[in-house]
Amino acid sequence: MYGLVNRAIRDLITTRFGDDAWHHIKQRAGIEVEIFILNESYPDEMTYDLVSASVEELGIPRTEMLRMFGEFWALDTASGPYGALITACGTTLESFLIHLPNLHTRASMMFPNLDAPRFEFEPTGKNQGKLHYITPRHGLTDFIIGIVTGVAKFYGSPCEVQPLELKSDGADHDVLEISWPDAA
Amino acid sequence: MKEPSTLPLLPGTFLPEVFPFYFHWNADMTLRALGPSLTKIFPDAQLGQPMAELFRLVSPAGSWEISRFQGGPSVVYLFEIPALGLKLRGQILELHEPASFLMLASPWISNIEDIARLGLSIDDFAPHDQTMDLLQMVLSYRISIDDLKKLADSLTEQRARMHAQQAEARKLALVAARTDNAVVVTDAEGRIEWVNDGFTRITGWKLDEVIKKRPGSFLQGPDTDPETIALIHNKLIHAEPVTAQILNYSKNGRKYWVDLEIQPIHDEDGRLINFMAIESDITSQRESERQLRETAALQHAMLQSAGYAIIAADTTGIIRLFNPAAERLLGYTASELIGLVTPGVFHDPDEVAEYSRQLSHELGFPVEPGFETFVAKARRGRIDQREWTYIRKDGVRIPVLLSVTALTDDQQITGFLGLATNLTEMKKAEERVRNTLSELERLNRVMMNREERVLELKQEINELCQIHGLAPKYPSALD
């Protein structure tokens, strides 16, 4: 996992829960990294350990914690230096979702060790569609749901995300149904 | 030489889809066509408009001449649209029928913000165009460089902090080693890890004799106050700091008092790792305090039980001490006078004025009537003892013998002390003695007169005897 994700976890914790909480979480996770470099590759276990430590330290359920991370990461990324790139992908949630497969392809070029998941978006009607999330990793579905809700908030159209099929239930991959209201 | 292409004829949509930023101009250097993305962001460009009005040839620099564009497809050209502040790079194909030039261009954007400024989106770029990818990469590396800078700053700060801590630790070690106080460092369970030389000097115990032991196990003894022991124990259990005075025993059994301060030490994560105790030997101090208390108690008893009035005043004359004998003598309570008035309140002002005149003459400088009258001599190191008349609260006048001396502390006058003895009884006794003496004198005179008269009578009788030719009756009276 690239430092990009671990930075988001750190930034969320320090922003919402304080530096002391982050310090304790790092301690619990047994991590001594001072600063996560954006495009540096770190073991996936480090991310999982940080998530688990956050759950234990803050007493927040894992599902809620992962979605919080995802949403924060999306909003933080969108509001930061990458905001211009995200808006270049489109000015609506739908256009972003349509461009998502390409976006991740580009990310794979830049982060060769990313082992990035694959996304496919299938519009199924007005203001709705299915997002196919294909990945060799486990346990990050709620993180993706958080990212989607965060991006939706960035575009000003809060969305509903419902898991239709889950790899954890034996499906081939995760399928998430996303729906959003008309633009105001 | 490159082989001729064997590709099939490409569809007409090929050029706009693959090179959406292309531009095409005629041999007369007028605009012939623009790609869809350029058209979108450069609506002011009109077909047929001179190219020189729309584009600037940046590299290879030069004017708009046919020969400039006949370098072949291997030449990299860089144009700029001044109106947009946009550069375009690519290669030029010379076409025939009609004679024209086609620039297969990609925008050269180095700043991600220009995407939005120009009104572009990802759809305006061909998928093979690496502009967006390069921008993202540049952005990522910029952020990474910032991260590295932050890391470097953090390391620098940590190094500085570490150096400061090391310097501090060296100073503390120096202080701990050389201080006369005992310094004890224990682990979190209270077992000794280190003691300084001061500890050995005070207690007689060396480090190797006490390491891993709890201090209380060998320093405390039968006379150590159990409540103090319990207090310290309770504080340590809760990892709280504690100060106390406690009686300890040295290795040879000597009792000594220490002023003890124990502080818990935590690591950066807040975990208790050590206790540090500093002990000052206060045995002498406590002994001095005990003696002082005894002296003060004795003084108090003396003041309370003294039969003579003891009145002390500060340097301004305000009464600060008024013992029970003074209360009885003058009829005032101490609370009525202390901190409020000078002794002048119970003196006869005429006497004070008169003595002031005398003092002024005696001392050679004016002494104003008032408190200074009572202390002028004492201020100069002399005891002033004389009789005064005190005026009680009820107006009764009392003769007293008053001695006034200065109170000093390190040769500085801090106040004045007056000891007054009631002379009433003595005066009365003196009166009685005077009266008795007077009576005795009168009786003496009477007795002497009588004796003279008896002698005269005896002499007259002797004369009568002589006249009558008799022997004198009182031969002794003849002398």
Interface residues (C-beta under 8 A of the other chain):
Chain A: G3 R7 H23 H24 Q27 E34 I35 F36 I37 L38 N39 E40 P81 Y82 A84 L85 T87 A88 C89 G90 T91 H99 N102 R106 A107 M109 M110
Chain B: I112 E113 I115 A116 L120 S121 I122 P127 M132 D133 L135 Q136 M137 L139 S140 Y141 R142 I143 S144 D147 L148 K150 L151 S154 L155 D269
